[in-house]
Amino acid sequence: MKHSMDDEDLAPSPAEPPGPAAAPDLSVLLIGLLKGVLYREADERQWSSLLQLQARVREYVAVLALELVLDEAEGYAFLRGRPEPADDDPAPRLPRLVARRPLSYPVSLLLALLRKKLAEFDAGAPP
């Protein structure tokens, strides 16, 4: 007895969750986010993948004690470490993924001045 399949039989139903086809997009997206900031203007395709897979990205990076920071209005996304629990919190402290290093005074001063200039520029104040 020969059974024939139509093209309709091969197409996944809309109710089925995304399978392995979404995995490469998720992998590329996560690698990009782990490397640094993702900008909408730099890669529209990756940006749209991020918007579609946002819940899966958040779920995945939560295991690493990271959180996704996504600003759709400004068009950027990045990962940052979740705040450490308070001293009286019984939750175990996880090791940091990226070590923190103190900045020298001149570098701190330069960053503060640059941040002030950026705030003035964003506010539209004359230089």
C-alpha positions in Angstrom: 0.0 0.0 0.0 1.5 3.3 -1.1 1.0 6.4 0.9 1.4 9.8 -0.7 2.2 13.0 1.0 1.1 16.4 -0.1 3.1 19.5 0.5 0.6 20.5 3.1 1.4 17.4 5.1 5.1 18.5 5.3 4.5 22.1 6.5 4.5 22.5 10.3 1.3 23.7 11.8 1.2 27.2 13.1 0.5 25.9 16.6 3.8 24.0 16.7 6.7 25.7 18.6 9.7 26.7 16.7 12.1 23.8 16.4 15.7 23.4 15.4 15.3 26.0 12.6 15.2 28.7 15.2 18.3 27.4 17.0 20.9 28.8 14.5 19.3 32.3 14.8 19.2 32.0 18.6 22.9 30.9 18.7 24.1 33.7 16.4 22.0 36.2 18.4 23.3 35.0 21.8 27.0 35.0 20.6 26.5 38.6 19.3 25.0 39.7 22.6 27.7 38.0 24.7 30.4 39.8 22.6 28.8 43.3 23.1 26.0 45.7 22.2 23.6 44.9 19.4 22.4 47.9 17.4 19.3 48.0 15.2 21.1 50.0 12.5 24.1 47.7 12.3 22.1 44.5 11.7 18.3 44.8 11.0 18.0 41.0 10.6 19.6 40.2 13.9 17.5 42.9 15.5 14.2 41.4 14.2 15.4 38.0 15.4 16.0 39.5 18.8 12.5 40.9 19.0 11.0 37.5 18.0 13.2 35.4 20.3 13.3 37.9 23.2 11.7 35.5 25.7 14.1 32.6 24.8 17.1 34.9 25.0 16.0 36.2 28.5 15.4 32.6 29.6 18.8 31.4 28.3 20.9 34.3 29.8 19.1 34.1 33.1 20.9 30.7 33.7 24.2 32.7 33.5 22.9 35.3 36.0 22.6 37.9 33.2 19.7 39.9 32.0 18.8 41.4 28.6 18.6 45.1 28.5 16.6 46.1 25.4 15.7 49.6 24.3 13.4 49.4 21.3 13.0 53.1 21.0 16.8 53.8 20.8 17.5 50.6 19.0 20.1 48.8 21.1 20.4 45.7 23.3 23.1 44.3 25.6 23.5 41.9 28.5 24.4 42.8 32.0 24.9 41.0 35.2 22.0 40.7 37.6 22.4 42.6 40.9 24.0 40.6 43.7 21.7 39.5 46.5 21.8 41.4 49.7 24.0 40.1 52.6 20.9 38.9 54.5 19.5 37.1 51.5 19.9 33.3 51.8 20.4 32.9 48.0 23.9 31.7 47.0 26.3 34.2 45.5 27.3 33.3 42.0 30.7 34.1 40.7 30.9 37.1 38.3 31.1 36.3 34.6 33.2 39.4 34.0 35.6 40.7 36.6 35.2 44.3 37.8 38.3 46.5 37.9 38.5 49.9 39.5 39.3 52.8 37.3 42.0 55.3 38.0 41.0 58.9 39.0 41.9 60.5 35.7 39.9 57.9 33.8 36.9 58.3 36.1 37.1 62.1 35.7 37.2 61.8 31.9 34.2 59.5 31.9 32.2 61.8 34.2 33.0 64.8 31.9 32.1 62.8 28.8 28.8 61.8 30.4 28.0 65.4 31.3 28.7 66.5 27.7 26.5 63.7 26.4 23.6 64.7 28.8 24.0 68.3 27.6 23.9 67.2 24.0 20.8 65.0 24.6 19.1 67.9 26.3 19.8 70.2 23.4 21.8 72.7 25.5 24.3 74.8 23.6 28.0 73.8 24.2 
